[in-house]
Structure formats: C-alpha cells, structure tokens
Amino acid sequence: MSNALPGRATTSALAAAVKYAFSSSLSSSSPASSLAFSSSSTYIRTCHKTARAASPFYTRRFLPPSTVPGMSSQRFYCSSSDANNSNSSSHSNPPPPPPTQPHCHHLHHPSTPTLSSQPPTSTTTTTTSETPVMPDEAISQYLRQSHARVFEHNRAWVTEQTRKDPDFFVKLSAGQKPEYLWIGCSDSRIPAEQIAGLQPGEAFIHRNIANLVNNVDLNVMSVIQYAVRHLEVKHIIVCGHYGCGGVAAAMTPQDLGILNPWLRNIRDVYRQHSAELDAIADKTARCNRLVELNVMEQCRNVIKSAAVQQSYSKKKYPIVHGWVFGLDNGLLKDLNIGFENMLAEIQKIYNLDDL
Ligand SMILES: [Zn+2]
C-alpha cells in the first residue's frame, strides 16, 4: 500500500473536522465550542462576513445572558434575526443548515472576565428586534481578552501544581507511562481527564468527530500503534457520548460535503443495524442507540489492529473498552463489549497475530 492513501485519509479527517467546526447546527455543541479546529478569530470573521452578506436576515449580535434561555453567564453570539432561530441555544439536534445558509451560534466564552454583557452604548446600533450589534473594536477586545485569559489560567495552574507538589514538573518532564489510551469525540464538553479523574501523564488522548477509528486514518492508527507498542497502555477506551452531533449529522440524509466520507463510517454502522434502529420511533433515542453501536464498532476497529492483537497475545494487554458519556448526568456508562469474545470473533477474519 502506498504512503499516499493514509496521508490523504488524515488530511480528510482534518478537513472534515474543520468543516464540522464551521457547520453550526449539527448539535447543541456549537462549532464555536470546537475552537480546537480553528481559530476563534477566523470563525468570528467568517461568521461576520457571511452574516453581512446575508443581511438583513442575519446580524452579528451581542446578547445579554438574560435574553437567552439556559444561559447563566456572558456569551458572545452570532445569531439569526429570524424568529425561528432566535432561541438558538434551546435546540439539541437541529438539522444541518443548507450549505449556502450562513449560520452561526453559541460562540461563548462563559468565564471571560472583563467583557461586558452589554455593548458600549456609544458605538452600537440596533437591529429590527432591539438587539444591539457588536462593534468591531469590541470583538477585537474580546478576542484579546479570551486569548490572554488562557495564559492567566496557565500561570495560576502552574502555581497551584507547584504548591501541591514542588517536584510536579520534574516528574512530568521525566517521561510518560500512561495507563490508558482514550479515543473520544472532539466535542468540547467532554474533557477526558476531568470526567475520568485522571492526572497529567495518565492518559494518552486522541479525539476526533464521533470518536471514529478508521483503518486508513494515519492519525488514529499511529496513535494506537504508538500507545500499544511504545507506551504499553493497559486499557484502550473508545468513549462516545449521548447527543453526539456527529452521529446526529450522520443520520441526516443530506450532502455535507467533505464531512461525507467521515460520516459515512457512522452511516455504515447504521446500515449494519438498520433493523434495530428503524424500530426505534423516537429520534433522540434512535440517535443515542446509534452512539452506542458506533462505539462498539469502533472498538472492533481497534481490535482489528495488528498492534493490539499482537500485544494481547504476548502480554495479555491492552484490554479494549467501549464507554458512553452522558452529558445530562456526567456519568460514564460501560457498554461491556466483552473484549475477549470480540477479539476471538474478529480473529476469525482479521487475524494479524503473527507471533
Ligand atoms: Zn460527539
């Protein structure tokens, strides 16, 4: 096999992630929450340009928290003036927007300390629905502050870690021997270490849209091989989450551009389990069941790898687990995939244990 194919696959995965980050209505997790994919500056400017291009239906706004149900802190919004979209924080799994429809929601930085929830009165204008437009300078100021606060938090974290353990960074720089490989969704609401109570050095992390393990994705396959053969992780966890926007998007019969090849992995899982899934009338329940089935399928993909099969044959680890995180209660659910039985079933066809 040429080197080009995995390379293209990785590029495709990244492109899909960027596309997803700009597709604002795939889930309640906004694209702007996925700032790992793109800079907030680029996102905001793109939002602003498309909003102006589509005027008067779209305007850039700054909504006080009290005007948005469910918001308890300061958030910067790009919002449609269309009444159907004015309550943009309340829908959980809306359909993706048409490709030509500019649409931006939920760009929020709840803990930004110094940006007022009210725009400066001297430089604002109002739209047709009394909501003030945010001026360019306020956006620039906001971006400077939201960038700077990360470094403030970093310095505070260093101080706290050093206070608790003066040798913390001496140990951290000595090397890593993580116990876990975590393959999770890029969704911003699922910080792996925090929800699992893990410390720096305990988990090797890979995240992408909908926690996929694609055989030709050089990124994830390299992560698995390195984690198993060099770091010798003891557990590999594929962790999905209920309410996954990537899974919901895969259930939407629509051309999503560069996302198509990425989401097709999930659509293939749906096809394999269509009888069970089609029998679930409630769309949310059907989506959440697909989340579970997708996690199990990605566990199979992990187990199909030579690194896992050969390591387990020789050392009896790593063990592969399928978990699902509940956004509504914070709990992890173990799907109990039955690793050994799954391995035996897979090795009937995909046996790469040449030891
Ligand atoms: Zn997700």
Residues whose N, C-alpha, C, O or C-beta is under 5 A from the ligand:
A	BS01	ZN	C185 D187 A210 C244 G245 G246
